[in-house]
């Protein structure tokens, strides 16, 4: 079977989300997502508005976090749909990278290892999202079971915080609504994990290609002073470096505004979830609330961490290009040939970056700032509450 950095599960998920470019079913899938998410969003924000004027501030915060998570998913999908051509270019460049990796045994090994690592991370992210859905659902059911007042069907909580346009007074209707909400939440969790798995896949792929380029540099400028080693020439090196830069820019164009929306919304979502967790400690039924909220809280933090780590990883890898070029034996070749290495070193001084809306670079330091901001907002809410 032909190897690919994008796992089969992620490919299927991207097709179902309408992200995979130029498929006959793409328009149908996109329409389905827009209709389902838009309808749910109307009911979710109705719930938020109703509980804004009540004394149940915890339910209000729960509704805000749930509604904003769905809004973020819809924005992510819309941005990826709009950048279909950029994603198509990325897939074509990845196919060419796989075709060229057979030039050396080391290149094939590096690319294959990155693909396997990508597949593992994708499976973990999908599994974690689905685990969060199951635990969140179990937490809602546990809250209903532990509260005597919620023995009445109309008073029971739903998996999704929504204000439905009809009353749920009978158990069969309630059961059907809960089943629909569970499958809808599972579908959205898979959609979120697909978007996050894709950024991990792309970052790991470009990291592997940077390692391949470093290996080629050391092979060409070796003690043998051969300008053609395993089919690698100076022209091949230049082309490879340009492709890495172009690939990085395509990732930036594809995900920069997703990162912007994510960091605006995740700060608020993490703050809301942290507030729910803290206020539920020591309260009746608090254990059930903790079960449904802690994993959700962890998943949202992990999402922010993935994007920040991707930016840090890309910047660190880009520095290694200049180091590899400097450590090669460029001084043992002719001035005309060594000038190529000098240009690589100069270009590597401008790091490859992954930004938030082309405003600021993503890094692990940025992740800590998000956590600090969320904790500060949560402290203010707890003081007011």
Backbone torsions as a table, in degrees:
resi	resn	phi	psi	omega
1	UNK	NA	140.2	-178.5
2	UNK	-70.0	130.7	-178.3
3	UNK	-79.8	148.4	179.0
4	UNK	-149.3	147.8	177.9
5	UNK	-68.8	-33.7	177.3
6	UNK	-82.9	120.0	-177.2
7	UNK	-68.7	162.0	-179.3
8	UNK	-63.3	-38.4	-179.6
9	UNK	-63.2	-42.8	-180.0
10	UNK	-67.5	-38.4	177.5
11	UNK	-59.9	-46.4	179.2
12	UNK	-61.8	-43.0	179.9
13	UNK	-64.6	-40.2	179.1
14	UNK	-66.9	-35.8	175.6
15	UNK	-65.2	-43.2	-179.5
16	UNK	-67.2	-26.8	178.2
17	UNK	-86.2	-3.3	-179.3
18	UNK	75.4	19.8	-177.9
19	UNK	-92.3	-35.8	-178.5
20	UNK	-62.7	125.9	-168.5
21	UNK	-74.1	147.5	166.8
22	UNK	58.2	50.7	172.2
23	UNK	-112.0	148.2	179.9
24	UNK	-60.9	-30.9	-176.1
25	UNK	-88.5	0.7	-174.2
26	UNK	-60.5	-46.2	-177.3
27	UNK	-63.1	-41.1	-179.9
28	UNK	-63.5	-45.2	179.2
29	UNK	-63.4	-41.0	179.9
30	UNK	-64.4	-41.9	178.6
31	UNK	-62.3	-40.9	179.2
32	UNK	-62.1	-44.9	179.7
33	UNK	-64.1	-42.4	-178.5
34	UNK	-63.5	-44.5	-177.9
35	UNK	-65.2	-47.9	-177.1
36	UNK	-65.7	-47.7	-177.4
37	UNK	-68.4	-39.3	-179.4
38	UNK	-65.6	-41.9	179.2
39	UNK	-63.6	-44.5	179.2
40	UNK	-64.3	-39.9	-178.8
41	UNK	-61.3	-38.5	178.3
42	UNK	-60.3	-47.0	-178.8
43	UNK	-69.4	-34.5	179.7
44	UNK	-67.2	-44.8	-179.2
45	UNK	-73.8	-23.2	169.8
46	UNK	-63.8	-42.1	177.8
47	UNK	-62.0	-42.7	-179.6
48	UNK	-62.9	-44.6	-178.6
49	UNK	-65.3	-38.5	-179.9
50	UNK	-66.1	-44.6	-177.3
51	UNK	-79.1	-9.0	175.4
52	UNK	-68.0	-30.2	-177.9
53	UNK	-98.9	15.6	177.9
54	UNK	-114.3	175.7	-179.7
55	UNK	-85.4	-8.0	-177.9
56	UNK	-84.9	80.1	-177.7
57	UNK	-69.4	-29.7	178.9
58	UNK	-65.2	-41.4	176.8
59	UNK	-65.9	-35.4	177.0
60	UNK	-62.6	-45.5	179.5
61	UNK	-65.4	-37.4	177.3
62	UNK	-63.7	-41.8	178.7
63	UNK	-67.3	-37.6	178.7
64	UNK	-63.8	-46.2	-179.0
65	UNK	-63.2	-41.0	180.0
66	UNK	-67.5	-45.1	-178.4
67	UNK	-66.0	-40.2	-179.0
68	UNK	-69.8	-30.9	176.4
69	UNK	-64.7	-42.0	177.4
70	UNK	-67.2	-40.1	178.6
71	UNK	-62.7	-40.2	179.3
72	UNK	-64.0	-40.1	178.1
73	UNK	-62.6	-44.2	179.5
74	UNK	-62.9	-39.5	178.3
75	UNK	-66.5	-42.3	178.0
76	UNK	-58.3	-48.4	-179.3
77	UNK	-62.9	-42.0	-179.1
78	UNK	-62.7	-40.4	179.5
79	UNK	-66.0	-42.4	178.9
80	UNK	-67.6	-36.7	176.3
81	UNK	-63.9	-41.8	-178.0
82	UNK	-66.5	-31.3	-179.0
83	UNK	-99.4	38.0	-178.6
84	UNK	-60.4	-40.4	-178.5
85	UNK	-65.5	-39.5	178.1
86	UNK	-63.0	-42.6	178.3
87	UNK	-65.1	-36.7	176.5
88	UNK	-63.1	-40.8	177.1
89	UNK	-63.3	-38.6	178.9
90	UNK	-63.2	-44.7	179.9
91	UNK	-63.2	-39.1	177.9
92	UNK	-65.4	-40.0	178.1
93	UNK	-66.5	-37.1	176.9
94	UNK	-65.2	-38.6	177.8
95	UNK	-63.7	-40.1	178.0
96	UNK	-66.8	-38.4	178.0
97	UNK	-61.2	-40.9	178.0
98	UNK	-67.0	-34.7	178.9
99	UNK	-68.4	-36.4	-177.5
100	UNK	-85.3	-13.3	-175.8
101	UNK	-71.2	-10.4	179.8
102	UNK	-81.4	-0.5	179.8
103	UNK	-63.3	-37.7	176.9
104	UNK	-132.8	155.6	179.4
105	UNK	-66.5	-36.7	179.5
106	UNK	-64.7	-40.4	179.7
107	UNK	-62.3	-43.5	179.3
108	UNK	-64.8	-40.2	-179.4
109	UNK	-65.8	-43.9	-179.6
110	UNK	-63.4	-47.1	-178.3
111	UNK	-64.3	-40.2	179.4
112	UNK	-67.0	-41.6	178.7
113	UNK	-63.8	-39.1	177.8
114	UNK	-65.9	-36.4	178.9
115	UNK	-65.7	-44.3	178.8
116	UNK	-64.2	-40.2	177.2
117	UNK	-64.1	-38.9	176.6
118	UNK	-61.7	-42.4	179.3
119	UNK	-62.5	-40.7	179.9
120	UNK	-64.8	-47.1	179.8
121	UNK	-61.4	-39.3	179.3
122	UNK	-62.6	-44.3	178.9
123	UNK	-63.6	-40.4	178.9
124	UNK	-64.8	-42.6	-179.2
125	UNK	-64.8	-43.4	178.6
126	UNK	-64.4	-44.8	179.3
127	UNK	-62.4	-39.4	180.0
128	UNK	-67.4	-40.4	178.0
129	UNK	-62.3	-44.8	-179.9
130	UNK	-67.8	-34.3	175.4
131	UNK	-63.0	-41.1	177.9
132	UNK	-62.5	-38.9	178.3
133	UNK	-63.7	-46.0	-178.6
134	UNK	-62.9	-46.1	-179.6
135	UNK	-67.2	-37.2	177.0
136	UNK	-63.2	-43.0	177.7
137	UNK	-63.8	-44.0	178.2
138	UNK	-62.2	-36.2	177.7
139	UNK	-64.7	-40.9	177.5
140	UNK	-64.2	-44.4	179.1
141	UNK	-64.1	-36.8	179.1
142	UNK	-67.5	-38.6	176.3
143	UNK	-61.8	-42.8	178.5
144	UNK	-64.4	-37.6	-177.4
145	UNK	-75.5	-30.0	-175.4
146	UNK	-85.1	-16.6	-177.9
147	UNK	-100.3	117.0	-178.6
148	UNK	-63.9	-34.9	-178.4
149	UNK	-64.8	-20.8	-177.2
150	UNK	-93.7	15.8	171.9
151	UNK	-66.9	-25.9	173.5
152	UNK	-72.5	129.9	-174.2
153	UNK	-59.6	-41.2	-175.8
154	UNK	-67.6	-18.9	-178.4
155	UNK	-94.6	-4.3	-176.3
156	UNK	-76.2	149.8	178.0
157	UNK	-76.6	155.9	176.0
158	UNK	-107.8	161.3	178.7
159	UNK	-64.2	-46.3	176.3
160	UNK	-96.3	134.6	179.9
161	UNK	-78.2	93.5	-176.3
162	UNK	-135.2	153.3	169.8
163	UNK	-106.2	99.8	-175.1
164	UNK	-74.0	152.4	-179.4
165	UNK	-78.4	0.9	179.1
166	UNK	-135.7	161.1	-178.9
167	UNK	-90.0	141.7	177.6
168	UNK	-107.0	94.0	-174.6
169	UNK	-107.1	-14.3	-177.9
170	UNK	-118.5	153.5	-177.0
171	UNK	-65.2	-42.6	179.6
172	UNK	-58.8	-41.2	178.9
173	UNK	-65.9	-42.7	178.9
174	UNK	-60.8	-42.7	-179.9
175	UNK	-64.0	-42.5	178.7
176	UNK	-63.7	-41.4	179.3
177	UNK	-64.3	-41.7	-179.9
178	UNK	-65.6	-40.0	178.4
179	UNK	-63.8	-44.5	178.1
180	UNK	-61.7	-44.0	-179.2
181	UNK	-63.6	-38.5	179.3
182	UNK	-64.1	-47.6	-179.6
183	UNK	-68.4	-35.0	177.6
184	UNK	-66.7	-42.6	178.0
185	UNK	-64.8	-39.0	177.3
186	UNK	-63.8	-41.1	179.2
187	UNK	-63.3	-43.0	179.6
188	UNK	-68.9	-35.5	176.8
189	UNK	-63.6	-40.2	176.3
190	UNK	-64.5	-39.5	177.9
191	UNK	-62.0	-43.4	178.1
192	UNK	-64.4	-41.2	-179.8
193	UNK	-67.8	-31.7	177.7
194	UNK	-66.1	-43.0	179.4
195	UNK	-64.5	-42.2	179.5
196	UNK	-71.0	-36.9	178.0
197	UNK	-65.3	-34.1	-179.6
198	UNK	-65.6	-42.5	179.4
199	UNK	-66.1	-37.9	176.5
200	UNK	-62.9	-43.1	-180.0
201	UNK	-61.6	-46.3	-177.7
202	UNK	-66.4	-40.6	-179.4
203	UNK	-67.7	-41.3	177.9
204	UNK	-65.6	-35.7	179.7
205	UNK	-66.1	-46.7	-178.8
206	UNK	-68.5	-31.9	174.5
207	UNK	-63.2	-40.5	176.5
208	UNK	-64.4	-39.9	179.6
209	UNK	-68.0	-32.0	174.4
210	UNK	-66.1	-40.4	176.3
211	UNK	-64.2	-37.9	176.5
212	UNK	-63.2	-43.4	179.6
213	UNK	-63.2	-40.2	177.2
214	UNK	-63.3	-40.4	178.0
215	UNK	-64.5	-39.1	179.1
216	UNK	-65.8	-38.6	178.7
217	UNK	-59.6	-46.1	-178.1
218	UNK	-68.7	-29.2	-179.8
219	UNK	-75.7	-42.4	-177.1
220	UNK	-69.6	-46.6	-179.4
221	UNK	-96.4	70.5	-179.5
222	UNK	-111.0	179.6	-179.8
223	UNK	-64.7	-24.4	178.2
224	UNK	-69.9	-18.8	178.4
225	UNK	55.6	35.5	177.1
226	UNK	-91.2	136.2	-179.3
227	UNK	-92.9	-1.0	174.2
228	UNK	-135.6	109.8	-179.7
229	UNK	-127.0	116.7	-179.8
230	UNK	54.9	37.0	178.6
231	UNK	81.0	5.4	-179.2
232	UNK	-95.3	124.6	179.0
233	UNK	-120.3	174.4	176.2
234	UNK	-61.7	-36.8	177.9
235	UNK	-63.9	-39.8	178.1
236	UNK	-63.0	-39.9	179.1
237	UNK	-62.6	-46.4	-179.4
238	UNK	-61.6	-44.8	179.5
239	UNK	-62.0	-41.0	-179.7
240	UNK	-63.0	-44.5	179.5
241	UNK	-63.2	-42.3	179.0
242	UNK	-64.1	-37.1	179.3
243	UNK	-67.7	-37.5	177.6
244	UNK	-63.5	-43.8	178.9
245	UNK	-63.8	-43.6	179.7
246	UNK	-65.0	-39.6	179.0
247	UNK	-63.2	-42.1	178.6
248	UNK	-62.7	-41.1	179.4
249	UNK	-65.9	-36.5	178.1
250	UNK	-65.8	-40.4	176.2
251	UNK	-62.3	-42.6	178.6
252	UNK	-59.5	-46.7	-179.7
253	UNK	-65.9	-31.5	-177.0
254	UNK	-76.7	-35.1	-169.0
255	UNK	-119.1	-4.3	-174.0
256	UNK	-63.9	-42.0	-179.1
257	UNK	-79.7	-24.3	170.5
258	UNK	-63.9	-43.3	178.3
259	UNK	-62.7	-37.3	178.6
260	UNK	-62.9	-49.9	179.5
261	UNK	-65.4	-34.9	-178.9
262	UNK	-64.7	-43.2	-175.6
263	UNK	-76.3	-26.2	173.9
264	UNK	-70.2	-45.8	-175.4
265	UNK	-80.6	-39.1	-177.3
266	UNK	-63.7	-33.0	177.0
267	UNK	-59.9	-42.7	-180.0
268	UNK	-72.8	-42.9	-178.6
269	UNK	-63.4	-45.1	179.1
270	UNK	-63.1	-38.6	176.9
271	UNK	-62.1	-46.2	-179.7
272	UNK	-62.7	-45.7	-179.2
273	UNK	-65.9	-39.7	177.1
274	UNK	-62.7	-38.6	177.7
275	UNK	-63.0	-44.7	179.9
276	UNK	-61.7	-43.1	-178.4
277	UNK	-64.4	-45.4	-176.9
278	UNK	-66.9	-44.4	-177.4
279	UNK	-72.3	-19.3	-179.6
280	UNK	-84.5	-13.6	-178.8
281	UNK	-69.0	127.0	177.6
282	UNK	80.6	8.1	179.4
283	UNK	-104.0	157.3	175.2
284	UNK	-60.6	128.5	-176.7
285	UNK	76.7	10.2	-178.5
286	UNK	-66.6	-31.9	-179.8
287	UNK	-62.0	-41.4	179.0
288	UNK	-64.5	-38.3	178.2
289	UNK	-65.9	-39.2	178.0
290	UNK	-63.5	-40.1	-179.3
291	UNK	-60.7	-41.9	-175.5
292	UNK	-83.3	-16.9	-173.6
293	UNK	-103.4	-32.3	-172.5
294	UNK	-65.2	-46.5	-179.1
295	UNK	-66.9	-38.2	175.9
296	UNK	-60.0	-43.5	177.6
297	UNK	-61.4	-43.6	179.9
298	UNK	-64.7	-40.5	-179.7
299	UNK	-63.8	-41.7	-179.9
300	UNK	-68.0	-37.5	174.7
301	UNK	-65.7	-39.4	179.1
302	UNK	-64.1	-37.6	178.9
303	UNK	-61.8	-45.9	177.6
304	UNK	-63.8	-38.6	179.8
305	UNK	-65.3	-38.4	-179.2
306	UNK	-60.0	-45.6	-178.9
307	UNK	-67.7	-41.1	178.7
308	UNK	-66.7	-41.6	178.5
309	UNK	-65.2	-36.4	177.5
310	UNK	-60.3	-43.8	177.7
311	UNK	-65.3	-42.2	178.2
312	UNK	-64.5	-42.4	-179.4
313	UNK	-63.1	-43.4	-179.3
314	UNK	-65.9	-42.1	179.2
315	UNK	-64.6	-42.1	-179.9
316	UNK	-65.4	-42.5	179.7
317	UNK	-64.9	-37.1	-179.2
318	UNK	-66.0	-32.2	176.0
319	UNK	-63.8	-34.0	-177.4
320	UNK	-66.3	-23.5	178.5
321	UNK	-64.2	-47.9	178.8
322	UNK	-63.8	-38.4	178.6
323	UNK	-64.4	-41.6	179.6
324	UNK	-66.1	-39.8	178.5
325	UNK	-64.7	-41.0	179.9
326	UNK	-68.3	-36.2	-178.2
327	UNK	-78.9	-11.3	176.6
328	UNK	-73.2	165.6	-177.6
329	UNK	-85.9	56.3	-178.0
330	UNK	-70.0	-20.5	-177.7
331	UNK	-81.3	-7.0	-180.0
332	UNK	-97.1	5.3	179.3
333	UNK	-112.9	178.4	-178.1
334	UNK	-69.2	155.3	179.2
335	UNK	-55.8	-36.6	179.8
336	UNK	-64.3	-38.9	-178.9
337	UNK	-77.4	-36.8	-179.8
338	UNK	-69.8	-22.3	178.8
339	UNK	-61.1	-29.7	177.0
340	UNK	-61.9	-43.4	-179.9
341	UNK	-67.0	-37.9	177.4
342	UNK	-59.6	-41.5	178.7
343	UNK	-65.2	-37.9	177.2
344	UNK	-63.3	-42.5	179.2
345	UNK	-63.5	-44.2	179.8
346	UNK	-63.0	-43.4	-179.5
347	UNK	-67.4	-31.8	-178.5
348	UNK	-72.0	-17.8	176.7
349	UNK	-66.4	-25.0	171.5
350	UNK	-91.1	102.2	-170.8
351	UNK	-68.1	150.1	169.8
352	UNK	-75.6	129.8	-174.8
353	UNK	-130.5	161.0	175.5
354	UNK	-126.6	115.6	-167.7
355	UNK	-111.2	166.7	174.3
356	UNK	-97.6	99.3	179.6
357	UNK	60.3	28.1	-178.2
358	UNK	57.5	29.7	179.6
359	UNK	-107.5	-50.3	-178.4
360	UNK	-142.3	153.8	-177.8
361	UNK	-75.5	146.5	173.6
362	UNK	-83.4	135.2	179.1
363	UNK	-159.2	171.8	177.5
364	UNK	-66.6	-28.6	175.0
365	UNK	-63.9	-35.5	177.7
366	UNK	-66.1	-35.0	178.3
367	UNK	-63.5	-42.8	178.6
368	UNK	-64.2	-34.7	178.1
369	UNK	-66.2	-36.9	176.8
370	UNK	-64.4	-44.2	179.9
371	UNK	-63.9	-41.1	178.7
372	UNK	-64.5	-42.5	179.9
373	UNK	-63.8	-43.2	178.9
374	UNK	-62.6	-42.4	179.3
375	UNK	-65.2	-37.2	179.0
376	UNK	-65.5	-45.7	178.6
377	UNK	-63.0	-39.2	-179.7
378	UNK	-65.2	-38.7	178.4
379	UNK	-62.3	-41.5	178.0
380	UNK	-63.0	-43.7	179.9
381	UNK	-64.6	-39.9	179.3
382	UNK	-65.9	-36.9	178.2
383	UNK	-66.5	-37.7	179.0
384	UNK	-74.9	-33.4	-176.5
385	UNK	-71.7	NA	NA
